[in-house]
């Protein structure tokens, strides 16, 4: 079987790597693609995986996003033209370009998703996928409304695929600079402001960082290279690429708007505080109900709750072991679709 995996962000690079290694272990050929993005190439290099870079991310405007997406689709289509063997199956985490190209070329698609609220991306990917793989935490209704043909659920969250599996983090020396910082260590992740589902609200996490300085050393992780607002004095910017899994493991508290970093922290026992910003996050509620240290608070309640949660690390090894890793499920579905394609 020849499988094509596309990764649009650093998180997707790590997810694709976990799936690719499982596919190779079963004797399958893998094609990995990504795009220029603040952390995709660096993550691939840190993991020692060779991804073909196709196109770039340009979140400055709707027009630029559309143009770059179209250019990327053309380049991907050309990859499998001129007599080049096409993949038997395509796998992605809602990659618009992979879904459009694979659908156009008649390649079956396995697509993962972790939120029903990214509607623009969902409308361009979910209806084209042969199978959509979801955490049991997610409601089927929104995906069915977007035209999902087949939903398959697993009892876990996507992040289990790389937090629990070995060899999916950068070398430990990449976080050696943390040794120079005073404890306690608070990590603040900038809100998403480039994606279509999260327009507006720029600068709210800079203000959170300002409020948390009194509690310890604050490390601020920007989304796109540099913060949208000037950072308060004393707040630390990482010196370069930083692996979020390693950083959240070492932190005494992680604060974000509910994305991957907060779940990576909670799955490792680091308390995670989610600022209410993008609406209901089903996968976070699911982890909290399972007993992982992830809590949500309104913006005006963050400082007080952060002080209460700071340093309250929990042993979650047993809880983590009970969650389902989606990788084997995804590999099995890919093999099923490819066998149908070949028969």
N, C-alpha and C positions, 0 to 999 in steps of 0.2 A: 504493500500500500504506500502511496505517495501522498503525504499530507502537507498542506500549506497552512501556516499560522501567521497571522499579522498582529502586531502589537503597536498600539497608538500612544501609550504612555509608559512610564517606568514600571508601574504596577502591571500593565499588560505584558511587558517584557518578562517580568518574573513569572507570571502565570503561564505564558507561552513556553518558557524554558522548562517549567515543571512538567507540562504536558509533552513537550518535545522529547525530554529525556525518558519519559515513560513509553512513548511511541518507539523510540530507538531501542529500548530494552526489549521490545516485542518484535524487533526486526524490521521496522518500518523506516522508510526514507522521509526526511523532514526538510521543508523549505521554510525559512524564517525571514520575515520582512518587518521593518519598522519605518518610522519617519523621523526626521529631525524634530526634536522636542527637548525641552530643558533637561530631561533625565533619561531618555530612552537609550541613547548611544552609550552614555556613561554606565548605565545599569548593565547593558549587554556586555560591555568590556569587563565590568566587575565580576560578572558571572562566568566569564570565559566562553561566551556563546557568540557565534558569528551570525549576525543579522544583516541582511541586505537592506540598505537605506534607500527608501523610495519616497521622495517628496518631503514636505515639511508642514509643520503646523503653523498657521497664521491667524491668530485669534483677533487681530486688530479690528476687523469689520466682517459683516456678513458676506460682502462681495469677495473679500480676500479669502475667507474660509471656503467659499464655493469654488473660486478659481483654483486654489491649491488642491482641493479635493478632486476636481475634474482632472487636473494634471496628473495627480497621483493615480487615479483610475486608468488613465491612458497608459501610463508607464507600466502598471501592473498587467494590463491586458497584453501589452507587448511582450512581457516576460514569458507568456505562454502561447505565443504565436510563432509562425515561421517553422512549424514542425517540431517545436519544443513539446515534450510530453506534458500534458496537463495533469494537475493533481487529481487524485481520486476523491479527495475530501478537503474541505476548507474549515478552519477552526478560528474563532476570534471572540473577543469580548466587545461585541457591538462595534466592530470596525465597519464604518459606512462603505469605505472603498472596497474592502474584501468582499462584503456582501453583494455589492452591485456587480463587481467583476465576476465573482464566482457564479452568481445567478445567471449573468449573461452568457457565460461559457458552459453552463449546464453542470457545474460542480456542486455537489450537495454540501450543505453548510450546517455546522454545529456552532451555535452562538450562545455565549453566556451573558448574564446581565445581573446587576446587583441593585438596581433601582427602577421602578416603573415611571419615575418622574422626569427622566431625560427624554421627553416626548419627541423632540425633533430627531434625535438619533434613533429612538425607538421606531418611529414611522419609516425610517430609511433602512432599517435592519431586520426588525422582528418579522415582518411579513415575508421576507426573502429567505429566512432560515428554515431548513427542514426540521430542525430540533432546537428548542431553546432550553438551556439548562439553568435552573433557578434554585436558590436556597428555599427551603420549606418556609422560611419566614415571609416570603414575598407572596402577595395575593395574585391569583391567576387572572382576575378580572381585567385589569388594565392591559395585560399582554394579549388576552383574547380580543379585546377591543381594538388593539393595534394590528390584529390579523395573524397572530401566532397560529401555526398549523399543528404543532405538537409541543407540549410542555412536559419536561421531565424534572422532578424535584429531588434534591438531596438534603439530608439532615445535617446541615452545617452552614458555613459561610465560605466565600471564595478564598479568603485569606488563609484558611487552614491549609490550602494547597502548598503554600510556601513557608508558613510559620512552622509547621510541624515537620516538613521534609528537610533533611540535611542538604547542605551544599547550595542553598539558594539565597545566600547573603554575600555581601562584599567581604574582602579580607578584614580581619579585626583591626589591622593597623590604620584603616581609613577613619576610625573614630578615636585615634590616640590623642587627638587635640582636646578631647573632653577631660582628660586627666589634669589639664591646666585650669579647669574651671572649678569654682567653689560650689559646694553643695548647700542646699538641695538644688536639683536641676529641673527646670520647668521647660518643656518644649511646646511652642505655640506654632501651629500650622496656619499659614495665610489662607483666607477663604478663596474658593474658586471664583474667578471673575472673568475668565475667558470663554467658558463653556456656555452654550445657549440656554441651559437650564438655570444658570446662576448669574445673570446679569444684574448689575447694581450692587450696592452694599460695600463698595471698595473702602478699605481702611478699617473695618471693624476689628479685625484681629490685631492690628497695630495698637489700637486702643486697649484691647485686652492685655497685650504684652506690657503696655505702660502700667496698667493697674496691678499686674502681677509681680512687678519688679521688687516690691517690698518683701516678697516671700522667698526670694532666692535668685539664682542666676537663670535668666530667661534666654533660651535659644530660639530664634525665629526662623522658620523655614518658609521662604517665599515660593510662590507658584512658578513664576516665569523669570527666574534669574535674579531679580531684585524686587523689593517691596514696592507697592504702588504709592505708599506714603513714607515720609521720613521716619525712621525708627527712633524711639526715645533713647536717651543716653543710657549706656550700660547694657542694652540688649545686644546679644551676640548673634552675628550672622555666621553660618558655617563657612569655612575657608574654601569650599568647593563642593563637589558632589558628595552627598551623604546618604547612606543607606538608612531608610526609615525604620526598618525592622531592628537594626542594631541600635539606632538612636533611641527608639521607644523602649527598647529593653533596658537601656542604661538610665533612662529618665526616672525622676521621682513623681512626675505628673505630665501627662500629655493633654493639651487643650486644642481642639479643632472644631470644625463645623460639621463633623460627623462622618468624615470620609475614611479612607483606608487606614491612615496612620492611627486613628483612634482605635480601630478594631485590631490592628497589629499590636498595639500596646496592651489592650485588654486580654488578648489571647496569650500574652506573655506575663500577665499578672500585674502590669503597671496600670495604676488608676488612670482612666481616660475620662475627660470632661468634654461633653459635646455642647457647643453653643447652638441654641435653636436658631436656624437660619434658612434651611432649605426644605422645611416641612417634615413630615413624619418619615423616620428612617427605620423601616421594618427590621432590617438586619441588626441594627443596634438594640432595638427592643428585644429581639430574639436572644442576643447574647446576654443582656441584662437578666432576662428571665432564667437563663441557664446558670446564672451565678457569677458571670464575669464582671470585673470592676469597670463598668462603663455607665456613665450617668449623664443625663441631659439637664441643661439649665438655661433660662432666658439670659440675655446679654447682661441685664442689670443684676443677676444673681451669681455671675461667674466668680467674682473675686472672693466672696464669702465661702462658696462651696469649694473653691480651689484650696483655700486654707485648711478646710476640714479634710479634704481627700489627700492632700500632699503627703507623699511617703507611705501611704497605706497599701503597700504591695501585698498581693495575695498569691498563694500557691495554687495555680490553676492547672497543673499538669494532668490531674485526673479528669477534670472537666474537658480539657483539650482532647484527651485521648478518646472521649466519648463522641466527639463530633465527626461527621463523615467528611472525608477528603474527596472532593469532586473529580480529581484527576482520573482515577480508574473508570469512573462512570463516563467521562468525556471520551476517553480512549475507546471504550467499548462501543459507544454510540457512533464514533467515527468509523470503526471497523464495520459496524452494521451497515451504515450508509454506503461505504465504499464497496462492500460485497454486493449490495443491490445494484450499484452503478456498473459493476463489472460483469454481472450476470445477464 
